[in-house]
Amino acid sequence: PMLGEAWDFRHALQLELATIAGDLAAIDRVVDEARRLGHEMTLLHAYSRAASTALDRGDPARACEEAHRAWALADRIVVTMAYPLDPWWHCARVFDATGAAEAAAAVARRAKAWIR
């Protein structure tokens, strides 16, 4: 892959550690670098992790915003280097918790179709 097209495994580790720590600033740094590099697959994962982390930290407005960002990318990003349902699950979790029932249902429908 050309620069900007490849999944960055360093980012995957940074996102996992930041999610465990509840560190939105660290996730934001990954987002900034992924944007600069054009790593949309990284952005999908970073936005979904930011969504879950914001929800866990008591910021449902940011959580919902980040989940919508991630879900918008999910339509055009084919996840090849990680489990595709991971970012979808984070989106569905946030949509469900913030009362965005239609968005949560859309994620569930797509996940069910993917599993089949």
C-alpha positions in Angstrom: 0.0 0.0 0.0 1.0 3.6 -0.6 1.5 6.1 2.2 -1.8 7.0 3.7 -3.5 3.8 2.6 -2.1 1.3 5.1 -3.5 0.4 8.5 -1.0 1.6 11.1 -0.5 -1.1 13.7 1.2 1.5 16.0 -2.1 3.4 16.0 -4.0 0.2 16.8 -1.9 -0.3 19.9 -2.2 3.4 20.9 -6.0 3.2 20.5 -6.2 0.1 22.6 -4.1 1.6 25.4 -5.9 4.9 25.3 -9.3 3.2 25.4 -8.3 1.1 28.4 -6.9 4.3 30.2 -10.0 6.4 29.2 -7.6 8.9 27.6 -9.5 11.0 25.1 -6.5 13.2 24.5 -4.4 10.3 23.4 -7.2 9.2 21.0 -7.4 12.7 19.7 -3.6 12.6 18.9 -4.2 9.4 16.9 -7.1 11.1 15.0 -4.9 14.1 14.2 -2.1 11.9 12.8 -4.4 9.6 10.9 -6.1 12.7 9.3 -2.7 14.0 8.3 -1.7 10.7 6.8 -5.1 10.0 5.2 -5.5 6.7 7.1 -9.3 6.4 7.0 -9.3 2.9 8.5 -7.5 4.3 11.5 -10.0 7.1 11.7 -12.9 4.7 11.7 -11.4 2.9 14.7 -10.3 6.1 16.4 -13.7 7.8 16.1 -15.4 4.7 17.4 -13.0 4.4 20.4 -13.4 8.1 21.1 -17.2 7.6 21.1 -17.1 4.8 23.7 -14.5 6.5 25.8 -16.5 9.8 25.8 -19.6 7.8 26.8 -17.6 6.1 29.6 -16.3 9.5 30.8 -19.8 11.0 31.0 -19.9 13.1 27.8 -22.8 11.7 25.7 -22.9 14.6 23.3 -19.3 14.0 22.2 -19.9 10.2 22.2 -22.8 10.5 19.8 -20.9 13.0 17.6 -17.8 10.6 17.4 -20.1 7.6 16.8 -21.7 9.4 13.8 -18.3 10.2 12.4 -17.2 6.6 12.7 -20.5 5.3 11.2 -20.2 7.6 8.3 -16.8 6.1 7.4 -18.1 2.6 7.9 -20.1 2.8 4.7 -17.0 3.2 2.6 -14.2 1.6 4.6 -13.6 -2.1 4.2 -11.8 -3.1 7.4 -9.1 -5.6 6.4 -6.5 -5.5 9.2 -8.8 -5.7 12.3 -12.1 -7.2 13.3 -14.8 -5.1 11.4 -17.4 -5.4 14.1 -15.2 -3.7 16.7 -15.9 -0.2 15.5 -19.5 -1.1 14.7 -20.0 -2.4 18.3 -18.7 0.9 19.8 -21.0 2.9 17.5 -24.0 0.7 18.4 -23.2 0.9 22.1 -23.1 4.7 22.0 -26.2 5.1 19.8 -28.1 2.8 22.1 -27.0 4.6 25.3 -27.7 8.1 23.8 -31.2 7.3 22.5 -30.3 7.1 18.9 -32.4 4.0 18.4 -32.6 4.2 14.6 -28.8 4.5 14.2 -28.3 1.6 16.6 -30.8 -0.5 14.6 -28.9 0.4 11.4 -25.6 -0.9 12.9 -27.3 -4.0 14.1 -28.8 -4.7 10.7 -25.5 -4.3 9.0 -23.7 -6.4 11.5 -26.2 -9.2 11.1 -25.8 -9.1 7.3 -22.0 -9.1 7.7 -22.2 -12.2 10.0 -24.3 -14.1 7.5 
